[in-house]
């Protein structure tokens, strides 16, 4: 699973990266964390507000930093 953090590197983007990594670790997922920092690449995902969270190219969240529990819920929902 490729977890993608969409953002230019601001404090919220860094927090989202930490939150997503914590959630994935707690769920015992096999994942790769990738930071997408180029504006053109971020826009290709179709989001207008950062930070964004995507998994394997599918946007799960944009414009906010969800909690660890919220990210775990989003990641768990991918299996269904």
C-alpha positions as CSV (number, residue, x, y, z in Angstrom):
1,X,0.0,0.0,0.0
2,X,1.3,3.4,-1.0
3,X,0.3,6.2,1.5
4,X,0.7,9.6,-0.2
5,X,0.9,12.8,1.7
6,X,-0.1,15.7,-0.6
7,X,1.4,19.0,0.5
8,X,4.3,21.3,0.1
9,X,5.9,20.5,3.5
10,X,4.0,22.9,5.8
11,X,3.5,22.1,9.5
12,X,0.1,20.5,8.8
13,X,1.5,18.3,6.0
14,X,4.2,17.1,8.4
15,X,1.6,16.4,11.1
16,X,-0.5,14.4,8.6
17,X,2.5,12.3,7.6
18,X,3.2,11.5,11.3
19,X,-0.5,10.7,11.9
20,X,-0.8,8.5,8.8
21,X,2.4,6.6,9.7
22,X,1.2,6.1,13.3
23,X,-2.2,4.8,12.1
24,X,-0.7,2.4,9.5
25,X,1.8,1.1,12.1
26,X,-0.9,0.5,14.6
27,X,-3.0,-1.3,12.1
28,X,0.0,-3.5,11.2
29,X,-0.2,-2.5,7.5
30,X,2.6,-3.1,4.9
31,X,3.0,0.4,3.6
32,X,5.3,2.9,1.9
33,X,4.9,6.6,2.8
34,X,5.4,9.0,-0.1
35,X,5.4,12.8,0.2
36,X,4.0,14.5,-3.0
37,X,5.3,18.1,-2.8
38,X,5.2,19.5,-6.3
39,X,2.1,21.7,-6.8
40,X,1.4,20.3,-10.3
41,X,1.5,16.7,-8.9
42,X,-0.8,17.7,-6.0
43,X,-3.3,19.3,-8.5
44,X,-3.3,16.1,-10.6
45,X,-5.0,14.4,-7.6
46,X,-7.8,17.0,-8.0
47,X,-7.5,18.6,-4.6
48,X,-7.4,22.3,-4.0
49,X,-6.6,22.4,-0.3
50,X,-3.7,20.7,1.4
51,X,-2.8,18.7,3.2
52,X,-4.2,15.7,1.4
53,X,-4.1,12.0,2.2
54,X,-4.2,9.5,-0.7
55,X,-3.7,5.7,-0.8
56,X,-2.6,4.2,-4.1
57,X,-3.7,7.3,-5.9
58,X,-7.2,7.5,-4.3
59,X,-7.8,10.7,-2.2
60,X,-9.2,9.9,1.2
61,X,-8.9,13.4,2.8
62,X,-8.1,16.9,1.8
63,X,-7.7,20.3,3.6
64,X,-7.5,19.0,7.1
65,X,-5.4,16.8,9.5
66,X,-7.6,13.9,10.6
67,X,-6.8,12.2,13.9
68,X,-5.0,8.9,14.2
69,X,-8.3,7.2,14.8
70,X,-9.9,8.8,11.8
71,X,-7.0,7.8,9.6
72,X,-7.2,4.2,10.9
73,X,-10.9,4.2,9.9
74,X,-10.1,5.5,6.4
75,X,-7.3,2.9,6.0
76,X,-9.5,0.1,7.3
77,X,-12.3,1.0,4.9
78,X,-10.0,0.2,2.0
79,X,-10.2,-3.5,2.6
80,X,-14.0,-3.5,2.2
